[in-house]
Amino acid sequence: MRKRLRYDDVVVCAPVTVPYERYSTQTAHWWAGKALRALSQATGLERDAIDGFCFASFSAGPDTAVGMIQHLGLSPRWLDHLPTGGASGVMALRRAARAVQCGDAEVVACVAADTNQLDSFRKTLANFSRFSQDAVYPYGFGGPNATFALITDNYMRQYGVTREDFGKLCVAQRQNARSNPLALQRGELTLEAYLKARPISDPVHLYDCVMPCAGAEAFLVTTAKVAERLGLQTVRVLSTIERHNAYPDDLVQWRGGWAIDVDDLWQMAGIGPQDIDTLQVYDDYPVIVAMQLEDLGFCAKGNVAQFIRRTNFGIDGDLPLNTNGGQLSAGQAGAAGGFQNMTEGLRQILRQPLGGQVPNARRSLVSGFGLVNYDRGVCTAAAILEAA
């Protein structure tokens, strides 16, 4: 395989979060506009200075990125639309970084926005994918809870992971969320309360499920020279990976595309898992968090239960995990949920956290997971970032 170029002279900066709301009467376009305005305020850039735009949303239809730039009054020379859900944050970073590196754009705004109206979830399900319409809905269920119940049950049986293990992850993330003023769920969550929560689709219970909401996230990808001129703190991209439709012959998902590309991720970065100060992984359900701990190299496959039991995932712990609370406690704003761990990963090493600061944080690993059909997520990605 041809050796990939490093991301020289590309920097990432200005992470932005538009505070989430459980429900909103506004459109995804309104939320995207709020994010772009916040990005402009954070950087001092006017709209005309943004010559690249990367967009992700589940609820902006019928518009894509093309329609969105007209609504926002942009005129970019480089444009991308990402329909990859929870993997979109890392993938936006990858595409924008290469565009800047090649000179196709100089200042790329990466934006994800979604609304959550009373019928948003139903509309998303109805048009989610042809696979879902043809192979899932005729059997009487739709949506992620039943899918992740299947994945979770298989994973627990195969690797001896218990609900107590998943509970430790959820409780740790809730504790992290309590310092984040923007998290939608900041009340104390004990392991006892987690275990007693009502079942949703066994073995998935209430606190295993993300809360849909409305919100937006954004960040800027540009050159070191532009960022210096604007007086912005920046982050370097050490490495990234991306994979689609990995292991299609697995009967039920027990690993993701990260496992194919993990060696490339670490080799390009020139470091190992022990050098990561904070881990921000996509967390729609705790089984996917556990899967990423293995597939990204933090523990061997099949050893995740023991790893969870001996590791402190708090902000000041052994491996600070989803330090803003992640989607399980901060909320899942559609495709913006795929940007949430990216903006938090940036904030921690820029020393601009929403809540608690990981001590001496210099490197973040951010990973994404998206587009879940009947028994698996199709898109995976990860990036290693370092404070400049």
Order of alpha helices (4+ residues) and beta strands (2+ residues): beta-alpha-beta-alpha-beta-alpha-beta-alpha-alpha-alpha-alpha-alpha-beta-beta-beta-alpha-beta-alpha-beta-alpha-alpha-alpha-alpha-beta-beta
